[in-house]
Amino acid sequence: MPSFTKPTSRHSRRRRAPRSAWAVALLVLGIGLLPLVLGAVVLQSKERDHQRAALDRALTGEVTAQVSALHEYFERARSVVLVTAQNPAFRDFYSLPGTRDERIRADGPVVRRAGEALAYLQRLYPTSIGEANFIDRSGAENARVTRGSWAQPKELSPDESRNAFFAPTFALAVGQVYEARPYVSQGTGDWVVSNSTLVPSGDGSKRAIVHFEVTVESFRKEAARNAHELLFVDATTGQVIVDSSFPQRKGVPLGRPRDKRFVTLMQHGLPSGVVALDGMRASYRRVARNAGNVNDWYVVALARPAPVSTLRGHLTLFGLLGSILLLVSVFMGRRWARINREFSTLRRRSADELRASEARYKEAGEWLRAVIDASPLAIVALDSNGFVTMWNGSAQRMFGWSEEEVLGRESPVVGDNGVISRVLQGESLTDLELAFQKRDGSLVQVSLSAAPLWNGAREPIGAVAVLV
């Protein structure tokens, strides 16, 4: 009996072929898409981390440089006001006959020399110092120079005693400096930070102070040179005192009084760190301060991270797994190359900023050296072994030895009479009447004032002496 076989439908064969082709395509697509997606996720995460780390390093570098610049400013301002106060004209003013008003109206040589000393400060820092004053214990001004203009006797303030710097400065010992919180200057209307110190007197009385004001806007302009936004924040209140992106204008509140982002951060009191703040990266560091400086500030650098682009792959329906993996490898290589180029660019930029900071520090040192060299007072600095580290032109003219003859050697003067040992124990000396032998063998009577030089650990490492 013949057997019969059930015929296969051509229609059914046509349906099975497309189903198997789609299955293979989906399988290949799935195998290729899985590592691509995983690689894209990992790469994007690493790129974000690398960009954030590079940004954090750049911000931290700018903060560190600005903190160093601020510390250098405060130290330089202390030195400048102390050297200025040693000018004999300020002390000699009180040796003149007549009342204080009569001495001022007479406008004699001593009064002129006092005014010239104040004007010299403004010539040194014409864009920073707005006003310099010589103020009597009663609160009345003896002399004032505002933006290079000398005040006439009738223009002098009769009472400066209500200013925030006045009482704290007179509470200091001779040789100390008071650096006040920002306030609005009565003379210029600018927001300023002031530096003031007592004028040394022969009998130890506190008769007057020398005082000068530096504008807050000059701090902002210096900070604005950086690539990112820099802020100076009060460590106690969290108030933004300086924002490099916003000029400090007259007649408006100090800084950014409505910016409360840093109040909580300042309460922690940490010396430095990097945090995320309102979608931005913030690097911060506290500014070290010396006795007499009531400004407790943090420097904060802010920047918003650049968005990380999403990796997109275009897959074909019938691509092979090898081709997909090859495309992923090529793409990852290009992305890594881009990241490395960005990192190299940031590293070069940090190096350029460091060199610029070093140049500013060198310039600041040259300014201070110029002040010392131009001083009419003999100024001598010694290390802890009594060897000379600084000997200005006035010292050479007073004693006869040149700077080349004494640098690195035991001092031919000053070190006698136990002066250095007392100063290296932390004692400040004022108006000691001594006699020293000059190079030609003759004696010279001098009035000596000396103070210790400190290191970061507040240990005496030398001494500086001013001789008149």
ZAMI-208715 format. One line per field, with one value per residue (C-alpha): y, x, z; residue number from 1; chain. Coordinates in steps of 0.25 Angstrom, whole numbers, plus 5000, padded with zeros to 4 digits. Each point is the difference from the previous one (the first is absolute). Example, Ala and Ser with C-alpha at 12.3 -4.5 7.8 and 13.67 -1.06 7.14 Angstrom:
BEGIN
py: c(4982 5014)
px: c(5049 5006)
pz: c(5031 4998)
i: c(1 2)
ch: c(A A)
// end
This chain:
BEGIN
py: c(5000 5013 5010 5014 5012 5012 5012 5011 5014 5010 5011 4994 4999 5015 5003 4992 5006 5014 4996 4993 5012 5010 4991 4999 5015 5003 4990 5007 5014 4996 4993 5013 5010 4994 5003 5013 5005 4995 5007 5013 5000 4997 5010 5011 4998 5001 5012 5007 4996 5004 5014 5002 4996 5009 5012 4997 5001 5013 5006 4996 5006 5013 5000 4997 5011 5010 4996 5002 5013 5005 4995 5007 5013 5000 4998 5010 5010 4998 5002 5013 5006 4997 5006 5012 5002 5000 5013 5011 5010 4994 5000 5013 5007 4999 5007 5012 5013 5004 4993 4988 5010 5010 4990 4996 5014 5003 4990 4999 4990 4989 5001 4999 4988 4993 5003 4995 4987 4998 5004 4990 4989 5004 5001 4986 4994 5010 4991 4994 5010 5011 5008 5000 5008 5005 5000 5006 4993 5010 4994 5013 4998 5006 4997 4993 4997 4995 4994 5009 5013 5006 5005 5014 5003 5004 4987 4991 4992 5004 4987 4986 4993 4994 4992 4985 5000 5011 4994 4986 5007 5008 4987 4994 5000 5007 4992 4993 5002 5001 4995 5004 4994 5006 5013 5012 5011 5014 5006 4992 4993 4987 4987 4998 4992 5008 4998 5008 5001 5008 5011 4997 5010 5002 4999 4989 5008 4997 5014 4996 4990 4998 4994 4997 4994 4990 4999 4987 5002 4998 4986 4997 5005 4991 4988 5002 4997 4985 4991 4997 5008 5003 5004 5005 4995 5004 4988 5004 5005 4993 5013 5002 5012 5000 4993 5001 5001 5012 5013 5007 5013 5012 5001 4986 4989 4992 4988 4991 5002 4991 4988 4990 4988 5000 5002 4985 4997 5010 4995 4987 5008 4990 5006 4996 4990 4999 4998 5000 5012 5003 4992 5006 4996 5009 4999 5008 5003 5009 5012 4999 5013 5006 5007 5014 4995 4999 4995 4985 4997 4988 5000 4992 4997 4996 4993 4992 4987 4999 4991 4986 4997 4987 4989 4995 4989 4997 4985 4993 4989 4990 5004 4990 4999 5003 5012 5006 4997 5006 5013 5001 4998 5011 5009 4998 5002 5014 5004 4996 5008 5012 4999 4999 5012 5008 4995 5005 5013 5002 4996 5010 5011 4996 5002 5013 5005 4995 5008 5012 4999 4998 5013 5007 4996 5004 5014 5001 4997 5010 5010 4998 5000 5014 5005 4996 5005 5013 5002 5011 4991 4990 4986 4987 4986 4988 4985 4992 4999 5015 5000 5011 4997 5015 5013 5012 5012 5009 4989 5001 5015 5000 4990 5000 4985 4996 4989 4991 5001 4996 4990 4986 5005 5003 5014 5011 5007 4997 4986 5007 5003 4988 5006 4988 4989 5009 5001 4985 4997 5007 5014 5013 5011 5015 5012 4995 5010 4993 5003 4992 5001 5004 4994 5012 4997 5012 4998 5003 5002 4994 4997 4985 4993 4985 4989 4985 4993 4988 4988 4993 4993 5013 4997 5012 4997 5014 5014 5014 5013 5014 5010 5015)
px: c(5000 5006 5004 4997 5008 4994 5005 5008 4993 5009 4993 5005 5014 5000 4995 5011 5012 4997 4998 5014 5006 4995 5004 5014 5000 4994 5010 5012 4995 4998 5014 5006 4992 5002 5015 4998 4990 5008 5013 4992 4995 5014 5007 4990 5002 5015 4999 4992 5009 5013 4993 4996 5014 5007 4990 5003 5015 4998 4992 5009 5012 4993 4995 5014 5007 4990 5001 5015 4998 4991 5010 5011 4992 4997 5014 5005 4990 5005 5014 4997 4992 5010 5012 4991 4997 5015 5002 5005 4991 4988 5007 5007 4986 4998 5013 4996 4996 4985 4987 4997 4991 5011 5011 4990 4997 5015 5002 5015 5010 4996 4986 5004 5009 4988 4991 5011 5001 4985 5000 5011 4991 4990 5011 5004 4986 4992 4989 4998 5002 4989 5004 5011 5000 5008 4990 5002 4996 4988 4994 5004 5008 5014 5001 4993 5003 4988 5003 5012 4994 5004 4989 5001 4999 4986 4997 5005 4990 4999 4996 5003 4999 4986 5006 5002 5015 5003 4998 5006 5012 5003 4998 5012 5014 5011 5004 4986 4990 4985 4993 4986 4987 4995 4993 4996 5011 4995 5010 4998 4986 5006 5000 5014 5008 5010 5014 5004 5011 5005 5011 5012 5003 5012 4993 4991 4987 4989 4999 4996 4998 5003 4989 4997 4988 5000 4987 4992 4999 5015 4999 4988 5008 5012 4991 4993 5013 4997 4993 4988 4991 5007 4993 5006 4990 5000 5003 4991 4987 5001 4998 5006 5010 5006 4995 5009 4989 4993 5007 4999 4994 4998 4987 4996 5001 5013 5002 4987 4992 4989 5009 4998 5006 5012 4994 4999 5013 5007 4994 5008 5013 5008 5014 4998 4992 4992 4984 4989 4991 4987 5005 5013 5014 5006 5014 5003 5012 5001 5010 5010 5000 5010 4997 4993 4993 4985 4997 4997 4997 4999 5003 4990 5001 4987 4998 4988 5005 4999 4989 5005 4995 4991 5007 4991 5003 4993 4998 4996 4990 5010 5013 5010 5004 5015 4996 4992 5011 5011 4991 4999 5015 5003 4990 5005 5014 4996 4993 5012 5009 4991 5000 5015 5001 4991 5008 5013 4994 4995 5014 5007 4990 5003 5015 4997 4992 5011 5011 4991 4998 5015 5002 4990 5007 5013 4995 4994 5014 5006 4990 5003 5015 4998 4993 5012 5010 4993 4998 5008 5002 5011 4994 5007 4995 5007 4998 4999 5016 5002 5004 4995 4989 4997 5007 4994 5007 4997 5007 5012 5000 4999 5011 5009 4999 4994 4989 5010 5010 4990 4990 5001 5010 4998 4995 5010 4989 4987 5004 5008 4994 4991 4990 4998 4999 4989 4992 5002 4993 4988 5002 4998 5009 4997 5009 5012 5011 5013 5014 5006 5014 5000 5009 5010 5001 4991 4988 4986 4988 4987 4986 4997 4987 4999 4990 5001 4997 4991 4998 4987 5001 5001 5015 5010 5009 5007 4999 4998 5005 4998 5010 4999)
pz: c(5000 4996 5011 5000 5006 5005 4991 5006 4998 4993 5008 5013 4995 4996 5015 5006 4993 5004 5014 5001 4993 5010 5012 4995 4998 5014 5006 4993 5003 5015 5001 4993 5008 5014 5000 4993 5010 5012 4994 4998 5014 5006 4991 5002 5015 4999 4992 5010 5011 4993 4996 5014 5006 4989 5004 5015 4998 4992 5010 5012 4993 4998 5015 5005 4991 5005 5015 4998 4993 5012 5010 4993 4999 5015 5004 4990 5005 5014 4996 4993 5011 5010 4992 4997 5015 5002 4992 5010 4995 5007 5013 4999 4997 5015 5003 4993 5008 5001 5000 4990 4992 5000 4995 4989 4995 5000 4990 5003 4995 5010 4996 4985 5002 5007 4989 4990 5007 4999 4985 4997 5005 4989 4989 5004 4998 4992 4996 5014 5011 5000 5013 5010 5013 5012 5011 5014 5013 5001 4987 4992 4987 5000 4985 4989 4985 4992 4986 4999 5005 5013 5010 5004 5015 4999 4993 5011 5008 5014 5005 4995 5013 4996 4989 5002 4999 5010 5014 4997 4994 5012 5008 4993 5004 4992 4988 4999 4988 5000 4987 5001 4994 4987 5002 4992 5000 5004 4991 4987 5002 4996 5007 5006 5009 5009 5006 5012 5010 5011 4998 5009 5010 5009 5013 4996 5000 4989 4993 4986 4989 4986 4992 4985 4993 4988 4992 5000 4985 4998 5006 4991 4988 5004 5002 4986 4993 5003 4990 5009 5010 5013 5013 5013 5011 5015 5008 5012 4992 4987 4993 4986 5002 4986 4987 4988 4990 5007 5001 5014 4998 5009 5007 5000 5010 5002 4991 4997 5013 4995 4996 5012 4993 5009 5014 5003 4994 5008 5013 4998 5001 4992 4994 4986 4991 4987 5000 4991 5002 4993 4988 5000 5004 5012 5005 5012 5010 5012 5000 5011 5009 5010 5013 4997 4988 5003 4985 5001 4985 4991 4985 4992 4985 4993 4986 4994 4994 4985 4995 4996 4986 4999 4991 4989 4991 4987 4998 4987 5000 4994 5007 5005 5014 4996 4993 5011 5010 4991 4998 5015 5002 4990 5006 5014 4996 4994 5012 5009 4991 5002 5015 5000 4991 5010 5012 4993 4997 5015 5005 4991 5004 5015 4997 4994 5011 5010 4992 5000 5016 5001 4992 5009 5012 4995 4996 5014 5006 4991 5004 5015 4997 4993 5012 5009 4991 4999 5015 5006 5012 5002 4999 5004 5000 5007 5000 5013 5000 4999 4985 4992 4990 4996 5000 4994 4994 5012 5009 4990 5001 5016 5003 4987 4997 4986 4999 4993 5011 5011 4993 5006 5011 5014 5002 5003 5008 5006 5005 5012 5013 5000 4991 4991 5011 5006 4987 4996 5013 4994 5006 4992 5004 4997 5001 5006 5001 4997 4994 4989 4994 4985 4990 5001 5015 5005 5008 4996 5010 4995 5004 4997 4999 4997 4999 4997 4987 5001 4992 4998 5013 5008 5003 4999 4988 5000 5003 4993 5005 4997 5004 5000)
i: c(1 2 3 4 5 6 7 8 9 10 11 12 13 14 15 16 17 18 19 20 21 22 23 24 25 26 27 28 29 30 31 32 33 34 35 36 37 38 39 40 41 42 43 44 45 46 47 48 49 50 51 52 53 54 55 56 57 58 59 60 61 62 63 64 65 66 67 68 69 70 71 72 73 74 75 76 77 78 79 80 81 82 83 84 85 86 87 88 89 90 91 92 93 94 95 96 97 98 99 100 101 102 103 104 105 106 107 108 109 110 111 112 113 114 115 116 117 118 119 120 121 122 123 124 125 126 127 128 129 130 131 132 133 134 135 136 137 138 139 140 141 142 143 144 145 146 147 148 149 150 151 152 153 154 155 156 157 158 159 160 161 162 163 164 165 166 167 168 169 170 171 172 173 174 175 176 177 178 179 180 181 182 183 184 185 186 187 188 189 190 191 192 193 194 195 196 197 198 199 200 201 202 203 204 205 206 207 208 209 210 211 212 213 214 215 216 217 218 219 220 221 222 223 224 225 226 227 228 229 230 231 232 233 234 235 236 237 238 239 240 241 242 243 244 245 246 247 248 249 250 251 252 253 254 255 256 257 258 259 260 261 262 263 264 265 266 267 268 269 270 271 272 273 274 275 276 277 278 279 280 281 282 283 284 285 286 287 288 289 290 291 292 293 294 295 296 297 298 299 300 301 302 303 304 305 306 307 308 309 310 311 312 313 314 315 316 317 318 319 320 321 322 323 324 325 326 327 328 329 330 331 332 333 334 335 336 337 338 339 340 341 342 343 344 345 346 347 348 349 350 351 352 353 354 355 356 357 358 359 360 361 362 363 364 365 366 367 368 369 370 371 372 373 374 375 376 377 378 379 380 381 382 383 384 385 386 387 388 389 390 391 392 393 394 395 396 397 398 399 400 401 402 403 404 405 406 407 408 409 410 411 412 413 414 415 416 417 418 419 420 421 422 423 424 425 426 427 428 429 430 431 432 433 434 435 436 437 438 439 440 441 442 443 444 445 446 447 448 449 450 451 452 453 454 455 456 457 458 459 460 461 462 463 464 465 466 467 468)
ch: c(A A A A A A A A A A A A A A A A A A A A A A A A A A A A A A A A A A A A A A A A A A A A A A A A A A A A A A A A A A A A A A A A A A A A A A A A A A A A A A A A A A A A A A A A A A A A A A A A A A A A A A A A A A A A A A A A A A A A A A A A A A A A A A A A A A A A A A A A A A A A A A A A A A A A A A A A A A A A A A A A A A A A A A A A A A A A A A A A A A A A A A A A A A A A A A A A A A A A A A A A A A A A A A A A A A A A A A A A A A A A A A A A A A A A A A A A A A A A A A A A A A A A A A A A A A A A A A A A A A A A A A A A A A A A A A A A A A A A A A A A A A A A A A A A A A A A A A A A A A A A A A A A A A A A A A A A A A A A A A A A A A A A A A A A A A A A A A A A A A A A A A A A A A A A A A A A A A A A A A A A A A A A A A A A A A A A A A A A A A A A A A A A A A A A A A A A A A A A A A A A A A A A A A A A A A A A A A A A A A A A A A A A A A A A A A A A A A A A A A A A A A A A A A A A A A A A A A A A A A A A A A A A A A A A)
// end
